[in-house]
Amino acid sequence: MVSYFIPCCFLFLFELKRIFGTPVQPHHPVAVRIRNMEAQEEEEDQVGSLESTGSCSAQAPESMDTGEPLPKKARFSLSWLDKIRAIPQNLMEYTYSSFNRRHPRHTSAVMEPTNPNLSNNPFGNPHPHQPRFDASGDEVQSSSNRTTPSDTDSGSRPPESTGKASSTGMSTTLGTEKIEDILDRMNSITLSDPQILRDYAKFVEESQNAWVEAVEGNVENDIRQLSRLQKRDEIETRRRKLLEVKGTRYVPRPKPKNEFPALPPEAIELCKSAWTRSLPHDEVFSEAFSIKVARKDLLTLKGAEWLNDEIINFYLNLVVDRAEKDASFPKTYMFNSFFFETLLKRGYAGVKRWTRKVDIFSYDIILVPIHLTVHWCMAIIDLGEKRIEYYDSLCGDDRIGIPEKLRDYLEAESLDKKNAEFDTSEWQIGQRFDIPLQMNGSDCGVFATHFADFAARRADILFNQSHMDYYRRRMVYEICTKQLM
C-alpha cells in the first residue's frame, strides 16, 4: 500500500503545481517532457478549432516551426476549478491502471471503482483496444492512437460540443503517463536497493525475537514461582518427617486469621433494630461485666456518632474475656475509661485502691483507654515485652506525656504492693506512629478499641478507615452476643 500511497501524494502535489502555475526547473527532464506534451495539446486544440470553422488544412504552431521557446506557464482548456475536480479521478485511474499493470493475475480481486462508467474495466484501460472514459463519462482517446495534425480530416474529429471533454480526457491520460513513469523510477530504486531489504528483514527478525523473549520470560517467571512454592512445601514435609523420627512433636504454623469475616444475616437485622430511634432508648440489649448496654448506647455506633464509655468498657471486657477463655492469647487485664482521668487529677493516691484485689504484674498485657475530652486514644502496657505504647488515631502531639505517666504508675504500684522498685530502664516507652489514621472526626473510639484488640493478640494492625462502617456493625453484633468474632 505504501508503494501506491506515495505516488498518489506526489500526483496530488504535482497537479496543484500545474493548477497554480508553480514554476519548475526549466532544464529538468520532466519539465522538458511536460513542455513538449503541452505544446502537442495546444496543437491539437488549434486543429480542433480549425475543423469547427470548416478548414481542413491545419498548420503547426509557429513555435514548433521556428524553434522558439515554449511559454513558461501551461495553457489548459479547463479552469482551475475544473482541474481540482479532476484530481480525484486522475488518482483513481492511475491507481487502477498501475495495479493492473503490476498484478495482472489479481485484477478480479480488487474493489470496484466508484465511477459507474468504469464498470466494464475497473482498473483503467489495461488493453489498448478497450475504451477509456473520463470523469464526465465521455470516451477519451488513448495516447497510442492520438490524432496528429497530418492525418486529421473533417470526419475524424468530434463535434464542437465534445471538444472540451476530449481535451480533458487527453490531459488525464498524459498526467497518468507522467506519474506512471515517475512511479517506475521510484519502484526500481526501492526494490533494487539490497540494503533497504536487509534492514527491513533485520527489523522484522529483531521484533519477532523480542516478542519471543518476552513470552519466554513470563513463562519462566511463572515456572520459577511455582517451583519455589513446591520446594517450600517439600522442605516443610521433610522437616515434619525428620522431627517425627526423632520423637519431637511438630507444631504446624497456624493459619492467619480472617480479620474481616462476613457478618451473618442476624447481625444485619440486629443493627436495624438497635438503630431504630423511634423505639425506646432504654431498652437493654446486653448486660455483662456489671455493664448494661441499652439502645441509646448502641446508637453511638451508628453512622458518625461518637462512642460512649459503656461501649468502650464493654468491648474491652470482651477482649479480656477472650484471653481468659483461650490460653493461646496473652493474659490480659484492663482499666476502665475513668482510670487515667482519675490518675491525672488525683495522682497515684486516687487510683491506689483500684487494684487492691488484683496483681497487675501477673498479667502480660494491660489495656488503658484514654479519653481526652472529645477524643479517644489507647495505651498498651506489655509487661512481657517491656513496652508502653500510646496509640492516637490522629497522631496528635502527646503534651501530657501519657506513656511516662503510666511508667510512673507502675513504679508506684510496685513500691506500694510489693515493696520493691520496678526497673524500667530497658523498657521501650513512646507513641506509635506506624498505625492507620482516621479520616474524620468521629471514628476515634472504633480505632481505639481495635488497637486494643490487635495489641491483645500481639498481631499486626491490618484495618484502616475503610473498615470503620464494617466494624461499627460488627461491634453491635459482638456486644449483643457477648462474644468476639
Secondary structure as the mmCIF struct_conf table of DSSP 4:
data_model
#
loop_
_struct_conf.conf_type_id
_struct_conf.id
_struct_conf.beg_label_comp_id
_struct_conf.beg_label_asym_id
_struct_conf.beg_label_seq_id
_struct_conf.end_label_comp_id
_struct_conf.end_label_asym_id
_struct_conf.end_label_seq_id
HELX_RH_AL_P HELX_RH_AL_P1 VAL A 2 PHE A 20
TURN_TY1_P TURN_TY1_P1 GLY A 21 GLY A 21
TURN_TY1_P TURN_TY1_P2 PRO A 26 HIS A 27
BEND BEND1 HIS A 28 HIS A 28
HELX_RH_AL_P HELX_RH_AL_P2 PRO A 29 SER A 52
TURN_TY1_P TURN_TY1_P3 THR A 53 GLY A 54
HELX_RH_AL_P HELX_RH_AL_P3 GLU A 62 THR A 66
HELX_LH_PP_P HELX_LH_PP_P1 GLU A 68 PRO A 71
BEND BEND2 LYS A 72 LYS A 73
BEND BEND3 SER A 77 LEU A 78
HELX_RH_AL_P HELX_RH_AL_P4 TRP A 80 ARG A 102
HELX_RH_3T_P HELX_RH_3T_P1 PRO A 104 ALA A 109
BEND BEND4 VAL A 110 VAL A 110
HELX_LH_PP_P HELX_LH_PP_P2 MET A 111 PRO A 113
BEND BEND5 THR A 114 THR A 114
HELX_RH_3T_P HELX_RH_3T_P2 PRO A 116 LEU A 118
TURN_TY1_P TURN_TY1_P4 SER A 119 ASN A 120
TURN_TY1_P TURN_TY1_P5 PRO A 122 PHE A 123
BEND BEND6 GLY A 124 GLY A 124
BEND BEND7 HIS A 127 HIS A 127
TURN_TY1_P TURN_TY1_P6 PRO A 128 HIS A 129
BEND BEND8 GLN A 130 GLN A 130
STRN STRN1 ARG A 132 PHE A 133
TURN_TY1_P TURN_TY1_P7 ALA A 135 SER A 136
BEND BEND9 GLY A 137 GLY A 137
STRN STRN2 GLU A 139 VAL A 140
HELX_RH_3T_P HELX_RH_3T_P3 SER A 143 ASN A 145
HELX_LH_PP_P HELX_LH_PP_P3 ARG A 146 THR A 148
HELX_RH_3T_P HELX_RH_3T_P4 PRO A 149 ASP A 151
TURN_TY1_P TURN_TY1_P8 SER A 154 GLY A 155
BEND BEND10 SER A 156 ARG A 157
HELX_RH_3T_P HELX_RH_3T_P5 GLU A 160 THR A 162
HELX_RH_AL_P HELX_RH_AL_P5 GLY A 163 SER A 192
HELX_RH_AL_P HELX_RH_AL_P6 PRO A 194 VAL A 245
TURN_TY1_P TURN_TY1_P9 LYS A 246 GLY A 247
HELX_LH_PP_P HELX_LH_PP_P4 THR A 248 TYR A 250
HELX_LH_PP_P HELX_LH_PP_P5 PRO A 252 LYS A 257
BEND BEND11 GLU A 259 PHE A 260
HELX_LH_PP_P HELX_LH_PP_P6 PRO A 261 PRO A 264
HELX_RH_AL_P HELX_RH_AL_P7 PRO A 265 ALA A 274
TURN_TY1_P TURN_TY1_P10 TRP A 275 TRP A 275
TURN_TY1_P TURN_TY1_P11 ARG A 277 SER A 278
BEND BEND12 LEU A 279 LEU A 279
TURN_TY1_P TURN_TY1_P12 HIS A 281 ASP A 282
STRN STRN3 VAL A 284 ALA A 288
TURN_TY1_P TURN_TY1_P13 PHE A 289 SER A 290
STRN STRN4 ILE A 291 ALA A 294
HELX_RH_AL_P HELX_RH_AL_P8 ARG A 295 LEU A 298
HELX_RH_3T_P HELX_RH_3T_P6 LEU A 299 LEU A 301
BEND BEND13 LYS A 302 LYS A 302
TURN_TY1_P TURN_TY1_P14 GLY A 303 ALA A 304
HELX_LH_PP_P HELX_LH_PP_P7 GLU A 305 LEU A 307
HELX_RH_AL_P HELX_RH_AL_P9 ASP A 309 LYS A 325
TURN_TY1_P TURN_TY1_P15 ALA A 327 SER A 328
BEND BEND14 PHE A 329 PHE A 329
HELX_LH_PP_P HELX_LH_PP_P8 PRO A 330 LYS A 331
STRN STRN5 THR A 332 MET A 334
TURN_TY1_P TURN_TY1_P16 SER A 337 PHE A 338
HELX_RH_AL_P HELX_RH_AL_P10 PHE A 339 ARG A 346
HELX_RH_AL_P HELX_RH_AL_P11 TYR A 348 VAL A 351
HELX_RH_3T_P HELX_RH_3T_P7 LYS A 352 THR A 355
TURN_TY1_P TURN_TY1_P17 ARG A 356 LYS A 357
HELX_RH_3T_P HELX_RH_3T_P8 ILE A 360 SER A 362
BEND BEND15 ASP A 364 ASP A 364
STRN STRN6 ILE A 365 HIS A 371
BEND BEND16 THR A 373 VAL A 374
STRN STRN7 TRP A 376 ASP A 382
TURN_TY1_P TURN_TY1_P18 LEU A 383 LYS A 386
STRN STRN8 ARG A 387 TYR A 391
TURN_TY1_P TURN_TY1_P19 SER A 393 LEU A 394
BEND BEND17 ARG A 399 ILE A 400
HELX_RH_AL_P HELX_RH_AL_P12 ILE A 402 LYS A 418
BEND BEND18 ASN A 419 ALA A 420
TURN_TY1_P TURN_TY1_P20 SER A 425 GLU A 426
STRN STRN9 GLN A 428 ARG A 432
BEND BEND19 ASP A 434 ILE A 435
BEND BEND20 MET A 439 SER A 442
HELX_RH_AL_P HELX_RH_AL_P13 CYS A 444 ALA A 456
TURN_TY1_P TURN_TY1_P21 ARG A 457 ARG A 458
HELX_RH_3T_P HELX_RH_3T_P9 GLN A 465 HIS A 467
HELX_RH_AL_P HELX_RH_AL_P14 MET A 468 THR A 481
TURN_TY1_P TURN_TY1_P22 LYS A 482 LYS A 482
BEND BEND21 GLN A 483 GLN A 483
#
